[in-house]
Amino acid sequence: SRVPRIRNNYLSVVREKFKMHQVDKKLRSLEERASFPPTQDVEEGMEKLDNLVEEIMLQAEGQCRIIYPAHYEFSPAVKGWLDKCHALQWLLRYHQGKKVNGGNMRRFAMRNGIKHPMRLSVTDLVEMYHNCKEQARHYMAQSPWLRKTFLND
């Protein structure tokens, strides 16, 4: 990871698990028994050790980083449409009388291009939501290509 805090945490968890599973000791014992060409016993030991190291790395990654579900390839265009859909959902919840934080809702809606969000009627919101959802689906279908162009820019 490029984030130093996550990288340092990941490395410390890996080192701790290496000590707990005695990976260094197992590697040295395999090295002592190794010859060329390697025997079946050494190959099996190396395979087991490799699987153990891979499992340790996956566990450490799971502990150090929040893994989000990847329903789509990230790009700013897709994120913008999904955020607008969420803002419209939030406004609809407000009109249903459910408890929402009005200030945060209004700012989020305005940030996502919804002018005067508190003045919109429920029918306008529903129509806007359906249009927004269609646009989001359209962009999500193109998300792999959009991500490539986003990363190349």
trRosetta pair geometry for C-beta under 8 A, 3 or more apart (Angstrom, degrees):
i j d omega theta_ij theta_ji phi_ij phi_ji
1 6 4.4 -41 93 96 159 122
1 7 4.8 -151 63 -64 91 83
1 10 6.8 131 12 -6 117 146
1 65 7.0 174 -75 -79 146 134
2 7 7.6 -128 97 -43 1 125
3 6 4.3 58 84 17 109 111
3 7 6.5 169 83 -14 54 88
4 7 5.6 -60 -141 41 31 111
4 8 5.9 28 164 -18 69 109
5 8 6.2 -56 -144 38 24 107
5 9 6.3 23 157 -16 61 111
6 9 5.8 -59 -148 40 28 111
6 10 6.1 32 154 -22 65 108
6 64 5.5 116 -161 156 75 107
6 65 5.7 52 -153 -80 126 95
7 10 5.7 -55 -148 35 29 114
7 11 6.4 25 156 -16 65 107
8 11 5.8 -54 -145 38 31 109
8 12 6.3 29 157 -18 64 106
9 12 5.9 -56 -147 37 29 108
9 13 6.4 28 155 -17 64 106
9 63 7.9 -138 147 113 108 94
9 64 4.6 156 107 -129 111 112
10 13 6.0 -60 -151 37 28 108
10 14 6.3 27 153 -18 65 108
10 60 5.3 97 -156 148 69 110
10 61 6.5 29 -129 -90 116 54
10 64 4.4 -117 -74 34 77 174
10 65 7.5 5 -74 -27 114 101
11 14 5.6 -53 -145 37 32 112
11 15 6.3 33 156 -19 66 105
12 15 5.8 -51 -145 36 32 111
12 16 6.3 34 154 -21 64 107
13 16 5.7 -54 -148 36 31 113
13 17 6.3 24 156 -13 65 108
13 59 7.7 -142 150 111 122 85
13 60 4.0 155 102 -131 119 98
13 63 5.6 167 -132 75 162 136
13 64 6.2 -144 8 -51 144 113
14 17 6.0 -60 -147 41 29 105
14 18 6.2 35 152 -25 65 105
14 56 6.1 98 -136 142 72 108
14 57 6.4 24 -110 -99 116 62
14 60 4.7 -14 -64 -76 76 168
15 18 5.5 -52 -147 32 31 115
15 19 6.6 30 154 -17 63 103
16 19 5.9 -56 -155 35 31 109
16 20 6.4 30 149 -19 65 108
17 20 5.3 -50 -141 37 38 115
17 21 6.0 17 163 -1 70 109
17 56 4.5 168 118 -147 137 111
17 59 6.8 130 -97 80 163 128
17 60 6.6 -127 8 -62 140 107
18 21 6.4 -67 -141 50 24 94
18 23 4.4 -70 -152 29 79 125
18 24 6.6 68 160 -28 107 88
18 56 6.8 91 -66 177 65 162
19 22 7.2 22 -174 -76 31 46
19 24 7.9 2 -95 8 52 113
21 26 7.8 -37 137 -4 85 135
21 52 6.2 177 162 176 150 126
21 56 6.8 -117 15 -78 148 130
22 25 4.3 -28 174 36 102 120
22 26 5.9 109 116 -23 84 93
23 26 5.7 -58 -148 40 32 111
23 27 6.2 34 154 -22 67 107
23 49 7.0 117 -147 -155 84 96
23 52 6.8 -176 -103 115 102 125
23 53 6.5 95 -138 -83 139 90
23 56 7.5 -60 -61 -17 142 163
24 27 5.7 -55 -148 35 29 112
24 28 6.5 28 155 -18 64 105
25 28 5.9 -55 -149 35 30 110
25 29 6.5 27 155 -17 64 106
26 29 5.9 -55 -147 37 31 109
26 30 6.4 32 153 -18 64 106
26 45 7.6 -163 178 -179 97 104
26 49 5.6 176 127 -103 125 115
26 52 7.9 25 81 61 163 157
27 30 5.7 -55 -150 37 32 111
27 31 6.3 35 151 -23 65 106
27 49 6.5 124 -81 -160 74 150
28 31 5.4 -52 -147 34 33 115
28 32 6.5 36 154 -22 65 102
29 32 5.7 -48 -149 31 34 113
29 33 6.6 21 155 -7 64 108
30 33 6.0 -65 -148 45 32 102
30 34 6.1 49 151 -48 67 102
30 42 6.2 117 -158 -147 85 83
30 45 5.0 -175 -104 122 111 129
30 46 6.1 125 -165 -73 146 75
30 49 6.6 -72 -34 -24 156 154
31 34 5.5 -40 -145 8 31 122
33 39 7.6 -78 153 37 101 120
33 41 7.2 -77 153 105 140 113
33 42 5.5 -169 112 -89 106 104
33 45 7.6 64 70 37 138 160
34 38 6.0 -37 -146 -111 79 97
34 42 5.4 123 -102 -150 64 146
35 38 6.6 143 64 -105 57 44
35 39 6.7 47 46 -23 104 92
35 42 7.5 -179 26 -20 69 160
38 42 4.4 -119 -171 87 103 127
38 43 5.3 127 117 -57 122 84
38 46 7.4 -12 180 -7 160 140
39 42 4.9 95 54 8 77 101
39 43 7.0 -139 96 -5 40 88
40 43 5.7 -55 -149 36 32 113
40 44 6.4 32 155 -18 66 106
41 44 5.9 -56 -150 36 28 110
41 45 6.4 28 152 -17 63 108
42 45 5.6 -56 -148 38 32 113
42 46 6.2 33 154 -20 66 105
43 46 5.8 -54 -147 36 30 110
43 47 6.4 31 153 -20 64 106
44 47 5.6 -53 -148 35 31 113
44 48 6.4 32 154 -18 65 105
45 48 5.7 -53 -147 36 31 111
45 49 6.2 30 154 -17 65 108
46 49 5.7 -55 -145 39 31 112
46 50 6.2 35 154 -22 65 106
47 50 5.7 -52 -146 35 30 113
47 51 6.5 29 154 -17 63 105
48 51 5.8 -55 -150 37 30 110
48 52 6.3 33 151 -21 64 107
49 52 5.5 -53 -147 35 32 115
49 53 6.3 32 155 -18 66 104
50 53 5.8 -53 -147 36 30 109
50 54 6.3 31 154 -19 64 107
51 54 5.7 -55 -147 37 31 113
51 55 6.3 32 154 -19 65 106
52 55 5.8 -56 -149 36 29 111
52 56 6.3 31 153 -20 65 105
53 56 5.6 -52 -148 35 32 113
53 57 6.4 32 154 -20 64 105
54 57 5.8 -55 -149 35 31 111
54 58 6.5 29 154 -17 64 106
55 58 5.8 -55 -147 37 32 110
55 59 6.3 32 155 -18 65 106
56 59 5.8 -56 -148 37 29 111
56 60 6.3 28 155 -18 65 108
57 60 5.8 -55 -146 37 30 111
57 61 6.3 32 154 -20 64 106
58 61 5.7 -52 -147 35 31 112
58 62 6.4 32 154 -19 63 106
59 62 5.7 -56 -151 36 31 112
59 63 6.5 26 154 -17 65 107
60 63 5.8 -58 -148 37 32 108
60 64 6.1 12 161 -8 68 117
61 64 6.2 -69 -138 44 27 100
61 65 5.9 -32 -176 31 67 112
61 67 7.8 61 139 -62 95 119
62 65 7.5 -77 -118 54 14 73
62 67 6.8 -44 -120 -12 66 127
70 73 7.4 32 -177 -84 106 44
71 140 7.6 -29 129 -150 93 129
72 78 5.7 -146 127 174 143 154
72 140 4.6 -90 -107 -142 140 92
72 143 4.4 -166 -178 -85 100 176
73 78 7.7 120 79 12 59 160
73 143 4.1 154 49 140 87 103
73 144 4.9 106 5 -87 154 49
73 146 7.1 153 92 66 108 87
73 147 3.9 -84 145 -30 119 145
74 78 7.0 -148 -149 66 35 123
74 79 6.6 30 -156 -52 81 111
74 143 7.7 55 -17 -170 8 114
74 147 6.2 88 69 -108 50 110
74 150 7.8 -109 114 85 72 158
75 78 4.9 85 58 11 84 102
75 79 6.9 -156 88 -6 40 91
75 139 7.7 -133 71 171 118 108
75 143 5.9 -169 8 -146 114 73
75 146 3.8 -96 -6 129 176 109
75 147 4.9 -124 -61 -76 101 58
75 149 7.7 43 -132 62 134 86
75 150 4.5 -173 -131 -30 89 147
76 79 5.5 -58 -142 41 33 113
76 80 6.1 40 158 -27 67 105
76 150 6.3 157 4 -121 88 130
77 80 5.8 -53 -151 30 28 113
77 81 6.8 19 156 -11 62 105
77 139 5.3 -145 127 -151 105 137
77 146 5.6 -102 43 -159 123 143
78 81 6.1 -59 -152 39 32 105
78 82 6.2 28 154 -15 67 110
78 136 7.1 86 -153 -150 67 72
78 139 4.7 -176 -92 131 72 117
78 140 5.8 101 -134 -82 119 63
78 143 5.2 28 -63 -105 151 105
78 146 6.4 137 -26 93 105 153
79 82 5.8 -59 -144 42 30 109
79 83 6.0 32 157 -21 66 108
80 83 5.8 -56 -146 36 26 110
80 84 6.4 27 155 -19 62 105
80 112 7.1 157 -164 -142 69 87
81 84 5.6 -51 -147 34 34 112
81 85 6.5 38 151 -20 64 102
81 132 6.3 171 -165 -172 82 81
81 135 5.1 -143 -136 112 134 102
81 136 4.0 179 133 -89 119 77
81 139 5.5 141 18 32 150 145
82 85 5.5 -50 -150 34 35 114
82 86 6.5 36 151 -19 65 103
82 136 5.5 107 -73 -135 62 127
83 86 5.5 -52 -148 36 34 112
83 87 6.4 38 151 -22 66 102
83 108 7.7 -132 178 -180 98 96
83 112 5.0 -156 121 -105 102 130
84 87 5.6 -49 -148 34 34 113
84 88 6.5 33 152 -17 64 104
84 112 4.5 176 -91 164 68 124
84 113 6.5 -25 -104 50 119 104
84 114 7.1 143 -145 -43 88 103
84 132 5.1 -138 112 -147 110 134
84 136 7.9 -161 60 -64 98 111
85 88 5.8 -56 -150 38 31 109
85 89 6.4 35 151 -20 65 104
85 129 6.7 89 -139 -147 70 75
85 132 4.9 176 -81 128 76 121
85 133 5.8 95 -117 -80 124 67
85 136 5.5 -19 -37 -41 138 152
86 89 5.5 -50 -147 35 34 114
86 90 6.3 39 152 -23 64 104
86 108 7.7 -70 107 155 101 131
87 90 5.5 -53 -151 34 31 115
87 91 6.5 32 151 -18 64 104
87 105 7.6 133 -149 -165 72 67
87 108 5.2 -166 -106 125 100 96
87 109 4.3 143 -176 -99 121 65
87 112 4.7 -169 -15 49 153 146
87 114 5.9 -168 128 -2 136 139
87 117 7.4 -95 165 -118 110 144
88 91 5.6 -50 -147 36 35 112
88 92 6.4 37 152 -20 65 103
88 109 7.8 109 -65 -120 47 101
88 114 7.3 164 -73 -84 78 148
88 125 5.8 161 -161 -167 90 86
88 128 5.7 -157 -118 105 137 105
88 129 4.3 177 138 -89 140 89
88 132 5.9 157 0 34 151 155
89 92 5.6 -55 -150 36 32 112
89 93 6.5 35 151 -20 65 103
89 129 7.0 106 -64 -127 61 127
90 93 5.7 -51 -152 33 32 113
90 94 6.6 37 147 -22 62 103
90 100 6.2 128 -173 -146 86 145
90 105 4.9 -165 146 -133 124 102
90 108 6.8 31 54 83 163 134
90 109 7.1 -139 75 -62 119 101
91 94 5.4 -49 -152 31 36 117
91 95 6.6 31 152 -15 66 104
91 105 6.7 143 -76 173 62 117
91 109 6.1 71 -58 -92 118 141
91 114 7.6 -128 -41 151 149 163
91 117 5.7 -123 -99 -180 132 108
91 120 6.8 21 169 67 145 125
91 125 5.4 -144 107 -131 120 136
92 95 5.7 -55 -148 39 34 108
92 96 6.4 36 151 -21 65 105
92 122 7.1 89 -126 -139 76 81
92 125 5.4 170 -75 138 84 135
92 126 7.2 92 -104 -75 123 69
92 129 6.8 6 -44 -58 135 150
93 96 5.6 -55 -149 34 33 113
93 98 4.5 -59 178 56 88 128
93 100 5.6 116 106 -57 111 131
94 98 7.1 -85 -82 58 25 78
94 100 4.9 -75 -83 38 84 143
94 102 7.0 101 -129 -103 130 77
94 105 6.1 126 -59 159 136 166
95 122 5.0 170 150 -89 155 97
95 125 6.8 176 0 28 150 160
100 105 5.3 45 147 -51 125 142
101 104 4.2 32 105 27 118 114
101 105 6.1 158 85 -21 61 90
102 105 5.6 -59 -142 38 28 113
102 106 6.1 26 162 -19 66 107
102 118 8.0 44 -165 -96 104 120
103 106 6.0 -56 -146 36 27 108
103 107 6.4 21 158 -13 63 109
104 107 5.9 -59 -146 41 30 108
104 108 6.0 29 158 -19 66 111
105 108 5.9 -58 -145 38 26 110
105 109 6.3 25 157 -18 63 109
105 117 7.4 -148 137 117 86 146
106 109 5.8 -56 -147 37 28 110
106 110 6.3 23 157 -15 64 108
106 117 5.6 -176 -129 58 64 124
106 118 6.2 -11 -106 -44 112 105
107 110 5.8 -57 -145 40 30 107
107 111 6.1 33 155 -22 65 109
108 111 5.6 -54 -145 36 29 114
108 112 6.5 13 157 -6 62 111
109 112 6.0 -70 -151 46 28 101
109 114 4.2 -60 173 62 91 127
109 117 3.7 50 118 -76 152 156
110 113 7.9 100 -174 -30 30 9
110 114 6.4 -90 -81 66 34 72
110 115 7.4 65 -122 -106 76 35
110 117 6.5 -112 -53 -14 72 116
114 117 4.7 59 120 -84 117 99
114 120 7.5 -55 179 -28 112 146
114 128 7.6 87 -117 165 110 155
116 119 4.3 -15 152 28 113 120
116 120 7.0 139 108 -38 81 81
117 120 6.0 -43 -159 7 40 116
120 124 4.7 -125 -169 88 94 128
120 125 5.3 112 130 -59 123 89
120 128 7.5 -33 -166 2 148 145
121 124 4.7 97 56 8 78 103
121 125 7.0 -142 96 -5 41 88
122 125 5.5 -55 -147 38 33 113
122 126 6.3 33 155 -21 67 104
123 126 5.8 -51 -145 35 31 110
123 127 6.4 30 156 -16 64 106
124 127 5.8 -58 -148 39 30 110
124 128 6.1 29 155 -17 66 109
125 128 5.7 -55 -144 40 29 110
125 129 6.1 33 155 -24 65 107
126 129 5.6 -53 -146 34 29 114
126 130 6.6 28 156 -18 63 103
127 130 6.0 -54 -150 34 30 107
127 131 6.5 27 154 -13 64 108
128 131 5.8 -59 -149 41 31 110
128 132 6.0 32 154 -21 67 110
129 132 5.6 -55 -143 38 29 112
129 133 6.1 32 156 -23 64 106
130 133 5.7 -51 -144 33 30 113
130 134 6.6 32 154 -19 62 103
131 134 5.8 -55 -153 34 31 111
131 135 6.5 29 151 -16 65 106
132 135 5.7 -56 -150 38 33 111
132 136 6.2 35 151 -22 67 106
133 136 5.6 -51 -146 35 32 113
133 137 6.4 35 153 -19 64 103
134 137 5.8 -52 -149 35 31 111
134 138 6.4 35 151 -21 64 105
135 138 5.5 -52 -149 34 33 115
135 139 6.4 25 156 -12 66 107
136 139 6.0 -59 -146 42 30 105
136 140 6.0 32 155 -22 66 109
137 140 5.6 -54 -141 36 29 112
137 141 6.6 34 156 -23 62 102
138 141 6.0 -56 -159 28 28 111
138 142 7.0 6 151 0 61 109
139 142 5.7 -66 -150 49 38 101
139 143 6.6 72 146 -67 67 79
139 146 6.7 25 -170 -36 86 161
140 143 5.2 -9 -152 -32 40 121
142 145 5.3 -56 -177 48 79 110
142 146 5.4 82 123 -28 91 106
143 146 5.3 -57 -135 42 35 113
143 147 6.0 40 163 -26 69 102
144 147 5.9 -53 -149 32 28 111
144 148 6.7 30 153 -19 61 103
145 148 5.7 -52 -153 32 35 112
145 149 6.6 27 154 -12 67 104
146 149 5.9 -57 -149 41 33 106
146 150 6.1 36 152 -23 66 109
147 150 5.5 -55 -144 38 32 114
147 151 6.2 26 159 -15 67 107
148 151 6.1 -59 -146 39 27 104
148 152 6.2 19 158 -14 64 113
149 152 5.8 -60 -141 42 31 108
149 153 6.4 38 159 -32 65 104
150 153 6.2 -53 -151 22 27 112
